[in-house]
């Protein structure tokens, strides 16, 4: 039974439980959730498991095939509807086939190996894309939070300015235009705040769709988060690294090799095919008489037949199907070659663009930080000027807006720098979970 004394004991405990701070989750925590719950990554993993079976299937074409079979039959022998004999017969068969000269099977093995390796490269690329998607969604939420906080602060500051203008108007120290200007500015900040709230909700939903649950609190970046230029700074060094390690390029080249092997396999269908074949069959019969009259000397005796042969087959003409398939396969190979060339050029373009993008974002962060400091100084000077009468309300409102915009721009520039650096590393195939861990180590 719950008594007042018991309640006095439980109430402090309940207050402690409900007042306990919610642990903020950093980028590493969110990435671990994505590894478990992201449906796109799970689908990519399944695609990888599908692709890696191509090598096993390719090897199978070079290995022996063994099959067994059997049958049991009930037989009735009748003459003019008169049953003369009835019996049961059984047969068993085992067959072994070992390719000896089959170029088509060899090229199918090469095709399977290339497709399996292409699947590995594609899955590695999808893993890198997952890191970028998680980081982008994470920082979109932080950016939306920063924007909303700035919008709320702006709304509060201009709200105070609006109230002050109304008081000044009431005592005859300000014109009605000052009240109207501050009211209009305040109304715009309300609209901006509502838009930022919608933006935050959308960003949170995007992150939830990746990790599978709501994230209540995210860790922000520390104030002195490290911003650095690409190392090495030479762009062509990054291009060389990308041409060697970019996973999309690797997958495209392996797909090209697979198409070439498939074309060679199809062309080999015109060549001789030599197989070693062995068959073993056993049969028993309970047939009593041949034709119902002659006694069967093999009644109930198991008969064993063994055959060993080398089979030769040379396709000569199949209605043009073989030649058509060969032309089709080589057309697919030509397509894959061009796609590999395009992937190589795209890799060079992406690496150069991302390298320049990181340099641009480093300069952007520096400039935005300086702009923020300048906006703070400008607001202080405008505030003093407004108090002594050398600046008007419009000047003060503009200075406040510039400050809040500078805060948003600076915060966003740091997030854009991080995503640019991740994309640069992904374009050269060097992006790894350690990069996300390093970013997480610089979070509050």
C-alpha positions in Angstrom: 0.0 0.0 0.0 1.4 3.4 -1.0 1.6 5.8 1.9 2.6 9.5 2.3 5.9 8.4 3.7 6.5 6.2 0.7 5.7 9.1 -1.6 8.2 11.3 0.2 10.8 8.7 -0.6 9.9 8.2 -4.3 9.3 11.8 -5.3 12.9 12.9 -5.1 13.9 9.7 -7.1 11.3 10.5 -9.8 12.5 14.1 -10.0 16.1 12.9 -10.5 15.1 10.5 -13.2 13.1 13.0 -15.2 15.7 15.8 -14.7 18.6 13.6 -15.8 20.2 15.2 -18.9 19.7 13.4 -22.3 23.0 12.2 -23.6 23.9 13.9 -26.9 24.9 11.6 -29.7 27.8 12.5 -31.9 28.5 11.6 -35.5 30.2 8.3 -34.6 27.1 7.2 -32.6 24.8 8.1 -35.5 26.9 6.3 -38.0 26.8 3.1 -35.9 23.0 3.4 -35.9 23.1 3.8 -39.7 25.2 0.6 -40.1 22.5 -1.3 -38.3 19.4 0.4 -39.7 20.0 2.1 -43.0 17.9 0.3 -45.7 20.0 1.6 -48.6 23.2 0.2 -47.0 21.4 -3.1 -46.3 20.2 -3.3 -49.9 23.8 -2.6 -51.1 25.1 -5.4 -48.9 22.5 -7.8 -50.4 23.6 -6.7 -53.9 27.2 -7.4 -52.9 26.2 -10.9 -51.7 24.5 -11.5 -55.0 27.4 -10.3 -57.0 30.1 -12.3 -55.2 28.3 -15.6 -56.2 29.3 -14.9 -59.8 32.8 -16.2 -59.1 31.5 -19.4 -57.6 29.3 -20.0 -60.6 32.1 -19.3 -62.9 34.4 -21.9 -61.2 31.6 -24.4 -61.3 31.7 -24.5 -65.1 35.3 -25.9 -65.0 34.6 -28.5 -62.4 33.0 -32.0 -62.8 29.3 -32.4 -62.8 27.8 -35.5 -61.2 24.2 -36.6 -61.4 22.3 -39.6 -60.3 18.8 -40.9 -61.1 16.6 -43.9 -60.8 13.3 -45.3 -61.7 11.0 -48.2 -60.7 8.4 -49.5 -63.1 5.5 -51.9 -62.9 5.0 -53.9 -66.1 2.1 -55.9 -67.4 2.2 -58.1 -70.5 -1.2 -59.0 -72.0 -2.3 -60.9 -75.1 -5.9 -60.3 -76.2 -6.7 -58.8 -72.8 -5.3 -61.9 -71.1 -2.6 -61.2 -68.5 0.4 -63.3 -69.4 3.1 -61.8 -67.2 3.5 -59.0 -64.6 6.7 -57.8 -63.0 8.6 -55.0 -61.4 11.8 -53.5 -62.9 14.3 -51.0 -61.3 17.1 -49.0 -62.8 19.7 -46.6 -61.4 22.0 -44.3 -63.2 25.1 -42.2 -62.3 26.8 -39.8 -64.7 30.0 -37.8 -64.4 31.0 -35.1 -66.9 34.4 -33.3 -66.8 35.1 -30.6 -69.3 38.5 -31.1 -71.1 38.5 -28.4 -73.7 35.8 -25.7 -73.2 37.0 -22.2 -73.8 33.5 -20.9 -73.3 33.6 -22.2 -69.7 37.0 -20.7 -69.0 35.9 -17.2 -70.2 32.7 -17.6 -68.1 35.0 -18.2 -65.1 36.9 -15.0 -65.9 33.6 -13.2 -66.3 32.4 -14.4 -62.9 35.6 -13.4 -61.2 35.5 -9.9 -62.7 31.8 -9.5 -61.7 32.5 -10.6 -58.1 35.4 -8.1 -57.8 33.1 -5.4 -59.3 30.5 -6.2 -56.7 33.1 -5.7 -53.9 34.2 -2.3 -55.4 30.6 -1.2 -55.8 29.8 -2.1 -52.2 32.9 -0.2 -51.0 31.6 2.8 -52.9 28.2 2.5 -51.3 29.7 2.3 -47.8 31.5 5.6 -48.5 28.3 7.1 -49.8 26.6 6.0 -46.6 29.2 7.9 -44.5 28.6 11.0 -46.6 24.8 10.7 -46.4 25.0 10.3 -42.6 27.4 13.2 -42.2 25.3 15.4 -44.5 22.1 14.6 -42.7 23.8 15.1 -39.3 25.1 18.5 -40.2 21.9 19.5 -41.9 20.2 19.0 -38.6 22.9 21.1 -36.8 22.7 23.8 -39.4 19.0 23.9 -39.1 19.3 24.2 -35.3 21.8 27.0 -35.7 19.6 28.8 -38.1 16.6 28.4 -35.9 18.5 29.6 -32.8 19.6 32.6 -34.8 16.1 33.2 -36.0 14.7 33.1 -32.5 17.4 35.4 -31.2 16.7 37.8 -34.0 13.0 37.7 -33.3 13.6 38.3 -29.6 16.1 41.2 -30.3 13.8 42.9 -32.8 10.9 42.3 -30.6 12.6 44.3 -27.9 13.4 47.0 -30.4 9.7 47.0 -31.4 8.6 47.4 -27.8 11.2 50.2 -27.2 10.0 52.0 -30.3 6.4 51.9 -29.1 7.4 53.3 -25.7 9.4 56.1 -27.4 6.4 56.8 -29.6 4.1 56.9 -26.6 6.2 59.5 -24.8 6.7 61.5 -28.0 10.3 60.7 -28.6 9.8 58.8 -31.9 7.7 59.0 -35.0 5.0 56.5 -36.0 7.3 55.4 -38.9 9.8 54.0 -36.4 7.0 51.9 -34.8 5.9 50.7 -38.2 9.4 49.9 -39.4 10.2 47.8 -36.3 6.8 46.1 -36.5 7.4 45.1 -40.1 10.9 43.9 -39.3 9.5 41.9 -36.4 6.8 40.3 -38.5 9.5 39.2 -41.0 11.5 37.6 -38.2 8.4 35.6 -37.2 8.0 34.3 -40.7 11.7 33.4 -40.8 11.5 31.6 -37.5 8.5 29.5 -38.7 10.4 28.6 -41.9 13.5 27.6 -39.9 11.3 25.4 -37.7 10.0 23.6 -40.8 13.5 23.3 -42.1 14.6 21.7 -38.9 11.7 19.2 -38.9 12.5 18.2 -42.5 16.2 17.7 -41.6 15.4 15.6 -38.6 13.1 13.4 -40.7 15.9 12.9 -43.2 18.2 11.7 -40.5 15.5 9.5 -39.0 15.0 7.8 -42.3 18.6 6.7 -42.3 19.1 5.6 -38.7 15.7 4.3 -38.1 14.8 6.3 -35.0 14.5 9.8 -33.7 17.7 11.5 -32.4 16.8 13.7 -29.5 20.1 15.6 -29.1 23.2 15.9 -31.4 26.6 17.0 -30.3 27.8 20.3 -32.0 31.3 21.0 -33.2 33.7 22.6 -30.8 34.4 26.3 -31.4 38.0 25.8 -32.5 37.2 22.9 -34.9 40.3 22.2 -37.1 40.1 23.6 -40.6 43.0 22.7 -42.9 43.9 22.6 -46.6 44.1 19.3 -48.4 47.4 17.4 -47.8 49.1 17.2 -50.2 48.1 20.5 -51.7 49.1 19.5 -55.2 45.9 18.7 -57.1 47.5 16.2 -59.6 48.7 14.0 -56.7 45.1 13.6 -55.7 44.1 12.9 -59.3 46.7 10.1 -59.5 45.4 8.7 -56.3 41.8 8.8 -57.6 42.7 7.0 -60.8 44.2 4.3 -58.8 41.7 3.9 -56.0 38.4 5.3 -56.9 35.8 2.5 -56.3 33.4 3.6 -59.0 36.2 3.6 -61.5 37.3 0.2 -60.3 33.8 -1.2 -60.7 33.5 0.3 -64.2 36.8 -1.3 -65.3 35.9 -4.7 -63.8 32.5 -4.5 -65.6 34.3 -3.9 -68.8 36.6 -6.9 -68.2 33.5 -9.0 -67.4 31.8 -7.9 -70.7 35.0 -8.8 -72.6 35.1 -12.2 -71.1 31.4 -12.7 -71.8 32.0 -11.7 -75.5 34.9 -14.2 -75.7 32.8 -16.9 -74.2 30.0 -16.3 -76.7 32.5 -16.3 -79.6 33.9 -19.6 -78.3 30.6 -21.3 -79.0 31.9 -21.9 -82.6 34.9 -23.9 -81.3 35.1 -27.6 -80.6 33.9 -28.8 -77.2 35.5 -31.9 -75.6 34.2 -33.5 -72.5 35.2 -36.7 -70.5 32.0 -38.6 -69.7 31.4 -41.6 -67.5 28.2 -43.4 -66.9 27.3 -46.3 -64.6 23.8 -47.9 -64.8 22.3 -50.8 -62.9 19.0 -52.5 -63.5 17.0 -55.4 -62.2 13.9 -57.0 -63.6 11.4 -59.5 -62.2 10.2 -60.5 -65.7 9.5 -64.2 -65.6 9.1 -65.0 -69.3 9.9 -63.3 -72.6 6.6 -63.0 -74.5 5.0 -64.9 -71.8 6.5 -68.2 -73.0 10.3 -68.3 -72.8 11.8 -68.4 -69.4 13.9 -65.2 -68.5 17.4 -66.4 -67.5 18.2 -62.9 -66.0 15.2 -63.0 -63.6 16.0 -60.9 -60.5 19.7 -60.5 -61.5 21.2 -57.0 -61.3 22.8 -55.9 -64.5 25.7 -53.4 -64.4 26.6 -51.3 -67.4 29.6 -48.9 -67.4 30.6 -46.5 -70.1 33.6 -44.2 -70.4 33.9 -41.8 -73.3 35.5 -38.7 -74.7 32.8 -36.7 -76.4 33.5 -34.2 -79.2 31.1 -31.6 -80.3 31.6 -29.0 -83.0 28.6 -26.6 -83.6 28.3 -25.9 -87.3 25.0 -24.0 -87.8 22.2 -22.9 -85.4 20.1 -20.7 -87.7 22.5 -17.7 -87.1 21.8 -17.6 -83.3 25.4 -18.2 -82.4 26.7 -15.4 -84.6 24.0 -13.0 -83.5 24.8 -13.7 -79.8 28.5 -13.1 -80.5 27.7 -9.7 -82.2 25.5 -8.8 -79.3 28.1 -9.7 -76.7 30.8 -7.6 -78.4 28.4 -4.7 -78.7 27.9 -4.9 -74.9 31.6 -5.0 -74.5 32.0 -1.8 -76.6 29.4 -0.2 -74.4 31.3 -1.2 -71.2 34.5 0.2 -72.6 32.9 3.6 -73.2 31.4 3.6 -69.8 34.8 2.8 -68.3 36.3 5.8 -70.2 33.5 8.0 -69.0 34.0 6.8 -65.4 37.7 7.6 -65.6 37.0 11.1 -66.9 34.4 11.6 -64.3 36.8 10.6 -61.6 39.4 13.1 -62.8 36.7 15.8 -62.9 35.3 15.0 -59.5 38.7 14.9 -57.8 39.8 18.2 -59.2 36.4 19.8 -58.4 36.4 18.4 -54.8 40.0 19.4 -54.3 39.2 23.0 -55.4 36.0 22.8 -53.3 37.9 22.1 -50.1 40.3 25.0 -50.8 37.3 27.2 -51.4 35.6 26.1 -48.2 38.7 26.7 -46.1 38.8 30.3 -47.5 35.1 30.6 -47.0 35.3 29.6 -43.3 38.1 32.1 -42.7 36.1 34.9 -44.4 32.9 34.0 -42.6 34.6 34.1 -39.3 36.0 37.5 -40.0 32.6 38.7 -41.3 31.0 37.5 -38.0 33.6 39.5 -36.0 33.0 42.5 -38.2 29.2 42.2 -37.8 29.5 42.1 -34.1 31.7 45.2 -34.0 29.3 47.0 -36.4 26.3 46.2 -34.2 28.1 47.5 -31.2 28.9 50.7 -33.0 25.4 51.1 -34.4 23.9 50.5 -31.0 26.1 53.3 -29.5 25.2 55.6 -32.4 21.5 54.8 -31.9 21.7 55.7 -28.3 23.4 59.0 -28.9 21.1 59.8 -31.9 23.6 59.5 -34.8 22.0 56.3 -36.1 18.3 55.6 -36.7 16.1 52.5 -36.2 16.6 51.3 -39.7 20.4 51.3 -39.2 20.1 49.3 -36.0 17.7 46.8 -37.5 20.0 46.3 -40.5 23.0 45.8 -38.2 21.1 43.2 -36.2 20.1 41.3 -39.3 23.6 41.3 -40.6 24.9 39.8 -37.4 22.4 37.0 -37.3 23.0 36.3 -41.0 26.8 36.2 -40.3 26.2 33.7 -37.5 24.3 31.4 -39.8 26.8 31.8 -42.6 29.7 31.0 -40.4 28.1 27.9 -38.9 27.1 26.7 -42.4 30.5 27.2 -43.8 32.1 24.8 -41.3 29.6 22.1 -42.2 30.2 22.6 -45.9 33.9 22.3 -45.4 33.5 19.0 -43.6 31.3 17.5 -46.4 33.7 18.8 -49.0 36.6 17.1 -47.4 34.7 13.9 -47.0 33.7 14.0 -50.7 37.3 14.6 -51.7 38.5 11.6 -49.8 35.7 9.5 -51.2 36.6 10.5 -54.8 40.1 9.0 -54.2 38.9 6.0 -52.3 40.4 6.9 -49.0 37.3 7.7 -47.0 36.9 5.5 -44.0 35.0 5.3 -40.7 38.2 6.7 -39.0 37.4 10.1 -40.7 34.0 10.2 -39.0 35.6 9.2 -35.7 38.1 12.1 -36.0 35.3 14.5 -36.6 33.4 13.1 -33.6 36.4 13.6 -31.4 36.1 17.4 -32.1 32.5 17.6 -30.9 31.2 18.9 -27.6 
